[in-house]
Amino acid sequence: MSGITPTRRVRHEVRDGLLVMGFSLATSCLVTLVVMALTTGWL
């Protein structure tokens, strides 16, 4: 039993890390697009 729990924890931590990186990437792209739109006069 104790061998299964750490594996699941590591997988969950990796999955959570990937979700955070994906969210960070999407947020950065969105902020970049908004700044570009404001500075070039798209909006």
C-alpha positions as CSV (number, residue, x, y, z in Angstrom):
1,M,0.0,0.0,0.0
2,S,2.7,2.5,0.9
3,G,4.3,2.0,-2.5
4,I,1.2,3.2,-4.3
5,T,0.6,6.4,-2.4
6,P,3.9,8.2,-3.2
7,T,3.5,7.4,-6.9
8,R,0.0,8.9,-7.0
9,R,1.2,11.9,-5.1
10,V,4.0,12.5,-7.5
11,R,1.7,12.1,-10.5
12,H,-0.8,14.5,-8.9
13,E,2.0,17.1,-8.3
14,V,3.2,16.8,-11.8
15,R,-0.3,17.2,-13.2
16,D,-0.9,20.2,-10.9
17,G,2.4,21.7,-12.0
18,L,1.5,21.3,-15.7
19,L,-1.9,22.9,-15.1
20,V,-0.2,25.9,-13.4
21,M,2.3,26.2,-16.2
22,G,-0.5,26.1,-18.8
23,F,-2.5,28.7,-17.0
24,S,0.5,30.9,-16.7
25,L,1.2,30.6,-20.4
26,A,-2.4,31.4,-21.3
27,T,-2.5,34.4,-19.0
28,S,0.8,35.7,-20.3
29,C,-0.3,35.4,-23.9
30,L,-3.6,37.1,-23.1
31,V,-1.9,40.0,-21.3
32,T,0.6,40.3,-24.2
33,L,-2.3,40.5,-26.7
34,V,-4.1,43.1,-24.7
35,V,-1.0,45.3,-24.4
36,M,-0.3,45.0,-28.1
37,A,-3.9,45.8,-28.9
38,L,-3.8,48.9,-26.7
39,T,-0.4,50.2,-27.9
40,T,-1.1,49.6,-31.6
41,G,-4.6,51.1,-31.6
42,W,-6.6,47.9,-32.3
43,L,-9.0,48.9,-29.5
